[in-house]
Amino acid sequence: MVNMKIFVTGVGGQLGHDVMNELYRRGYEGIGSDVAEIYSGITDGSAVVTAPYAPLDITDADAVDKMITEIRPDVVIHCAAWTAVDMAEDDDKVELVRAVNAGGTKNIAEVCKKIDCKMVYISTDYVFNGQGTDPWLPDCKDYQPLNVYGQTKLEGELAVSSILNKYFIVRIAWVFGLNGKNFIRTMLNVGKTHDIVRVVNDQIGTPTYTFDLARLLVDMIETEKYGYYHATNEGGYISWYDFTKEIFRQAGYRTKVIPVTTEEYGLSKAARPFNSRLDKSKLMEAGFRPLPVWQDAVARYLKEIEF
């Protein structure tokens, strides 16, 4: 194994946390960053291992240039992002969201070009218009984001692909992991206190467990198979209603789940895609191992969080 040095942004989030753990497990040198002054560290069994960490505001181009140039990583895995989709629609937040998702990504891409290192950019199905029933292909350029979050993530994609040649743009959907809030945690909390829950059944996609995704991302950086990819867990396309039913079944909850349309549920501030189906066949064609089925991912996750 060639020893690589990998700089990881957003290690305070679900994916960044798991990427640092995966790098540690494989013996790579992972250096983490986020906006917080302190990092919780890597989990090794029941122990917490201190890992190299440097606070960084990715919207500060000079700070990004200085830090990454000094570290000189072989790869940057860029997990940091503004992901609060509804809050991104607030008039006083739009420019901040753009500064993080588009500007911050551009800042990182420019330093990667300068020092000639690989970059992984985590994107989303929200770059598409969310209509129809056909799965979105990784190399589809029919972008029509529905909201500010999707638009700014697309701007980040375009910055990476226009500045760099050595990049992996990986779109994911319906993310859950140990280190943060997510749909499963929310449903478990709601299911504990409610006899009936209403969940939309006309938004279709597949969940992504960050533990499994982190393994794939590290597999990717060991190669030079650059380009756009889609990565979610296997197991077929489902609705949020289907997802909730399976979460409650595995958790042993008797809570009744009622399917409703997005319209019946009530509009959220940001428009949501009906079609989040991502075609992952390019992963297999490139020789990458797919993620396990989502039902298995839910089982492993529930065991980890010991709800």
Buried (B, 14 or more C-beta within 10 A) or exposed (E): EEEBBBBBBBBBBBBBBBBBBBBBEBEBBBBBBBBEEEBBBBBEEEEEEEBBBBBBBBBBBEBBBEBBEEBEBBBBBBBBBBBBBBBBBEEEBBEBBBBBBBBBBBBBBBBBBEBEBBBBBBBBBBBBBBEEEEBBBBEBEEEEBBBBBBBBBBBBBBBBBEBBEEBBBBBBBBBBBBBBEBBBBEBBEBBEEEEEBBBBBBBBBBBBBBBBBBBBBBBBBEEEBBEBBBBBBBBEBBBBBBBBBBBBEBBEBEBEBEBBEBEEBEEEEBBBBBBBBBBBEBBEEEEBEBBBBBBBBBBEBBEEEEE
